Amino acid sequence: MRLLSSRDAQSITLKYSPATAVLIIFFLLLGTPVQAKNATSPCKALKPDGPVQVTADCIDELYNQPVVDTETDAAIPVAHYHVSGHFKNTSIRFNYHFPAKDQWHGRFFQFVYPTQAENATQDTIGFGLDSGAYTVQVTGVSGYRAEAAAAKFSKLVAARYCGESSRRIYGYLYGGSGGSLQTVGGIENTVGVWDGAVPIVQPIPISAPNGPAIRAMAGLVLKSKKPLIQNALKPGGSGDPYDGLDEVEKAMLLEATKLGIPIRAWEDFDAVANSSTLAILMHTLIKTMEPTYVDDFWSKPGYLGVEKSALGERLRSNLVDFNATVQSIKFDNEGVLVGVELDEVPAAAAHDIYGYDFTLHDSDGKVELGALRGTLDQSTRTVMFNDIIVGTPNNRTLLDSLTKGAQLRINNRWFIAIHAYYHHQDPDRAGLYGFDALRKTDGSPIYSQRSTDISKNLMDSDAFPWHADWYRSQVKKALGERFEDNYRIWYSDNVDHNFEEPTAARSTLIVPYTGIYQQALRDLNAWVERGVEPPATSHYTVTEDNSVQIPDQAAKRGGVQPTVHLTVAGGNQFVTKVGQKVTFKAMIEALPGTGQVVSAEWDFLGTGDFGTRATFSPNQIIHVEASMTYNSTGDFISVLRVASQRDGDAETQYGRVMNLARSCIALCEISAGKVRFHKLRWPYWISIFDPVCPWCYIGAVRLLRAVDYYKETVSSSDIINISWHSYQIDPHAVTQPLLDKMASKFGSAQVPRMHEQLRDLGRRDGIDFSFDSTVGNTRDAHRLVQLAKQKGQGDKEQTETKLVMEIMKMYFEQGGDITSAKDLGLAAERAGIKRDEAIAWLVGGGGGEEVDGDIEVAQRLGIGGVPWYEFNGQSVVKGAIDESAFLKELVSARENALKNNGKSGGL
């Protein structure tokens, strides 16, 4: 079997190797309910207490009597043949939707989710029909056996429908989140039922309740810093969400990141911190399976409930326990009691609406009548008893006994304790590296561990990006040499967990991933049926904090998602005055072999209204440009949403693989002759260099001296940032003494004169040129600068600049080896980066993709030599001009900024 996985990063594709179809003997009467019978042996577990293995010719004793209820010709979404039925003595129903006989290609697609209805959506049916497949959908239930039984019976119905009893029928299973677990369970425990599968946003057995608890815990600790974190992550922000956090908050954000929450997701803080799923798990599962947990948490050592720490205090400060009197009763339109209004609610209860326990007492408050579940809105003092939200029904008799004056005791002791539950669920499976954040250096858990492993009993949960990487390692172990021929995983950017179309507000942050898994299914069936290999697995890296990163460049990314690079005035942020036209430019690229770009839609205000559509003919690479005039002050996030399609079909709704890019526009106004605008952190200077270029060293020294003069002479609070980008004068250079290389290139007779000229130039700028160094490929030096970029995000000390200068000083003045990890590590140490960390970065290949991206950009810009400087997208300076010329450029840029009301960001 082959697996193709897709998620938010991730799409897995498993594919079965072709096998002989097995015909199941069945009995069918037309025009009446149809029952299929099979006289073969029952499906059995391969080992005691193991899962039941379903084969093509076994009979599942739970689902051994399929009954066809109706057969009709349907017209929506397009004409097709619809068969509906059920399994006798069960609650499971199924639906099959067949294309016209001459349009069926001998395959079916089957979507799974544990709580779904048996009625497929019009989009699901339409996609199957458009792909030459019939659609199978079954009433949602935990596990895979009902799905397998429906799939097997569908083949009998299909054979009867097409009139070819011996025809090979291929089946493909797919599902997301909890459906992903069902998909994996199905392919791991069946033979001859399906030929391939696409698990989407893949959780793993330890995902719940850990995932929801991690999110809720981080949200509780970080809630007071929500605006800071969001602003840092928005386009135009500092990019450093840790800035402004106290030590407890920093530790929590890092813990949540290492455990799997993508750092960029916190821009939509409320979506990440939402605790509704955790509340449902508490009411429906954890209380039943772990009845002693709450008392242990608040009384025993090894739990945050009693831990004398800043985090423990932070957690305890959110405890709510109070008595309230029912002031009025709320009924719905049918007269059913749905909620109550309380006389008063303490302000502390404003943390969350979920997770409260309500104990009903008589009017004297002395007799306990029973427990209720619901939500509490502190602002309106309203309790709502919504069974769907809390995940389990309340006692109707108890609810109906609520009257005005009734006494309720309200507390969240269970809920606050559950926030930290993941601390006590250290998984015993090998390789789950995300949980190293909760382990000591010897590998033992930091916190007390529970004996009950709830995570093994759940089907639906949050799926973190590193989970799919872990599962990939398990598949690789299982398949060995067959791994590459049977497995793909696609990580995609700007996508999250939910199947539903994003709301208008969230559509400026994420794109739907329907088209990704649709294309995965089509690639999967081509792989199985015709041997056509799908696009390559994503080229991704798992960073030190367990984040998953993919390259910016389309050709290096893998998977199927197009890339989009959006600029405004040459960057991703822009400050201008009201009424001035702003021009956006973008390059959109479909990955080689994945189709063509077919759409580009603009949302200039960041409201979710993509009403402006670019006009172009589909192509692999598209350049688009658009302008917008803003008529009010404020910050705006402009968004470009794009799509590619394998066949370049701009009209079809299927297989449209989407992505987006964003930029920040800050609109200013003129007041009393001064410019007022939002301060943005700009990379004012872009410097393209090669560390073995002496003119780059001279130019850098002069530039930094000019910046110092500017700060001394110009009254300004601006932070002048310099962003250093890679260029290689000789990308094929071999390692050798610099003297030898100069002699071979210029002739031995010329070398002394050249040395003297450089020494003279260097002395004027305080550089003591030495020529005892070792030259070679500068790629490692450039890669090390990428580490400084990461570590220096948001700092005022410009770690990146310090490292660049230390590397060039090491090479030009200290006789260093530009290819030596040891020498580069020492330079990093002098710049404030730990030497061991720098060497580990180099050994691990860090920063290579970013360096390649820089060089690719330089080539597109036609840069043929360095140094090369660009100032805010306005002016370009080539060569090592003196500091007075640099200073003139700085002052000129400030004057232009004032003249253009902030266009340059406020110099």
DAJO-V906593 format. One record per run of one state. SS is the DSSP state (hx for helix, st for strand, lp for the rest). FROM is the first residue (numbers start at 1). LEN is the number of residues. Records with the same first field share a line. If there is no record, write none. Layout:
SS->FROM-LEN, FROM-LEN
This chain:
lp->1-1, 8-2, 16-18, 36-6, 43-1, 46-6, 56-3, 60-6, 75-5, 88-5, 99-2, 104-3, 112-10, 131-2, 139-6, 163-7, 177-1, 189-1, 192-4, 201-9, 234-13, 260-3, 274-2, 290-3, 298-12, 317-4, 332-5, 343-4, 352-4, 362-6, 378-4, 385-2, 391-5, 401-6, 412-1, 420-1, 425-8, 440-5, 446-8, 458-7, 483-4, 492-14, 509-5, 531-9, 543-5, 551-3, 558-5, 569-2, 572-1, 578-3, 590-6, 604-8, 614-5, 620-1, 630-4, 646-10, 672-2, 677-8, 690-4, 714-8, 727-9, 747-1, 765-9, 776-3, 792-7, 814-3, 818-3, 831-4, 844-4, 861-7, 872-3, 879-4, 900-8
st->2-6, 10-6, 34-2, 42-1, 44-2, 52-4, 59-1, 66-9, 80-8, 93-6, 107-5, 133-6, 170-7, 190-2, 196-5, 321-11, 337-6, 356-6, 368-10, 382-3, 407-5, 439-1, 445-1, 487-5, 540-3, 548-3, 563-6, 571-1, 573-5, 581-9, 596-8, 612-2, 619-1, 621-9, 634-12, 656-16, 674-3, 685-5, 722-5, 736-2, 774-2, 817-1, 868-4, 875-4
hx->101-3, 122-9, 145-18, 178-11, 210-24, 247-13, 263-11, 276-14, 293-5, 310-7, 347-5, 387-4, 396-5, 413-7, 421-4, 433-6, 454-4, 465-18, 506-3, 514-17, 554-4, 694-20, 738-9, 748-17, 779-13, 799-15, 821-10, 835-9, 848-13, 883-17
